[in-house]
Amino acid sequence: MIIVLGVFLRLYHYFINRSLWLDEGYLTSSLLNFNFQQLVTKPLDYQQKAPIGFLLIVKLFLNIVGNNLYGLRIVPLLSGLLSILIFIPVTKYFLKSTGILVAMAILCVSPAFVYHSVEIKQYSTELLCSILSFYLFIKYRTLNGVKEIIIWSLGGAVILWFSFSAIFILGGIGFGLSVYYVINKQWNILFRSFIPFITWMVSFILLFVFFISKTPDAEWVVSWFRFYGDFMPLPPKSVSDLSWFFTSFYRMLDYPMGLLWNFVEAGTQTHSYTPLIKMPFLPFILLAAGIYFCFKNSLQNFNVFVFPLLLVLLASGLELYPLTERFWLFLTPIFIILIGIGLDGLIKAKPLKIIMVSLLLISPIIQSFQSITSSATFYKHKKSYQKELFDMINKEYRDGDAVYVYWNELPGFKVYSNLKKYKFKVTEGQDFRWNSTNLADYNTKLSSDFKKIKNNKRVWVIFNNKFLSNVGDPISMPKWYYENKNLPAANLKTELSKIGKFIKTSNTADVSVYLYQITNQP
């Protein structure tokens, strides 16, 4: 029933065909506009990065089914479905019956796993690659024959081309097993294991030299994550630095694990005790117990789980990998299994197990049903209405109308104009922020844009009220622009009122549309 529910949730959200949000649009731009060779050789639009294998297989499906949202999301969907199927034998190896139940339930119904299974980004595929890495470990770790050595070597080497984060999982498995073999003086299997480990290393080096190193570094990305505290303090130098560990793992229990009780209504006042009433205690206790029992019962399994975590934390401390929201997703199989081990080892009485399982799974189950009954609130910070508003304009557009797209909504519109054939043409707004010294100067330059539309009868104006900067912009710069409370929406309305009369508006969480009747026409 759990597996069926997990499959149903993914298919449901795939077929409702939600609008792309801006971050999806950034990557989609290259997938639609580049051919196979360009995906391999050119930097992606909007400074995006994605594994080369992921890009090529998505492009393959687009060529087969055509440029549409369903084609874009086939690979994440298949990754999500395969993750469920392959996680079954992985959980059976590490866990007992109750732990298996809990582990499969978390993966199947927790909202982040469902959401990323229909998001055109690489995170669902990276989760699949993590699960595949552990599956290869349990299947071929003994290296008893040439066949096992070849499959484990080539399997890990291929996985790296579909997942940036797989280097942490495979590298951690390699380090963990090597330490285990040295401690137990198992020299024969240690030397045999060097074959797959070195093969993985060679694969990663080739990937890095020919592809990753040729992608331009984006210092602004590092500055962005540093500003929001998404890198581990290395070394921790204060109480605030130490609190990073609790805060980050607490947030991880919410997104992507989905285990916190998010029953506090949105918009209500947040109190200091709010994190406590979300019940983080149970998953934290089970996670700690799982680490203990895993170490006690199997040092090999303990090393296989802990060393990937250590590598990720080290990379985060070196500001090579942020730890927030979706960036935790590929690590979740480790946390899920450790929670299952803790549950299996800590609680023996059946009535108590039933209570603990119910308390642990109540939040992801409720959230999964809410994602269907109230899809507008399903990860609403990523909910977009671009498709709906563009379709509305296309339906209500008249001859003589103009459509003006403000600069911060151009990435989204350009993607949808490739996916759909709209009957209207647009005037693309220019970004005058960086060659303006103040608001008055900005508005003078903005009026040059309006000269292109003032001879029309009406003008539809589209702008994004959520993403107020461009990819690569320094945070809150230029200063004059972001200190002004009238920018961009109120100022845009004021300037438009000089050439037209406001008729109506359509406001959503991320995109707004204004319709103006042009006055003083020639």
Secondary structure as UniProt FT lines:
FT   HELIX           2..15
FT   TURN            16..17
FT   HELIX           22..33
FT   HELIX           36..41
FT   HELIX           45..47
FT   HELIX           52..65
FT   HELIX           69..72
FT   HELIX           74..94
FT   HELIX           97..109
FT   HELIX           111..116
FT   TURN            117..118
FT   HELIX           123..140
FT   TURN            141..142
FT   HELIX           146..159
FT   TURN            160..162
FT   HELIX           166..183
FT   TURN            184..185
FT   HELIX           187..210
FT   HELIX           212..214
FT   HELIX           219..227
FT   TURN            228..229
FT   HELIX           239..254
FT   TURN            255..257
FT   TURN            266..267
FT   TURN            272..273
FT   HELIX           274..277
FT   HELIX           281..297
FT   HELIX           299..317
FT   TURN            318..319
FT   HELIX           325..331
FT   HELIX           332..346
FT   HELIX           350..373
FT   HELIX           375..377
FT   TURN            378..379
FT   HELIX           380..382
FT   HELIX           386..396
FT   TURN            399..400
FT   STRAND          401..405
FT   HELIX           407..409
FT   HELIX           410..419
FT   STRAND          426..428
FT   HELIX           433..435
FT   HELIX           439..450
FT   TURN            451..455
FT   STRAND          458..464
FT   TURN            471..472
FT   TURN            475..476
FT   HELIX           479..483
FT   TURN            485..488
FT   HELIX           489..496
FT   TURN            497..499
FT   STRAND          500..507
FT   STRAND          511..518
//
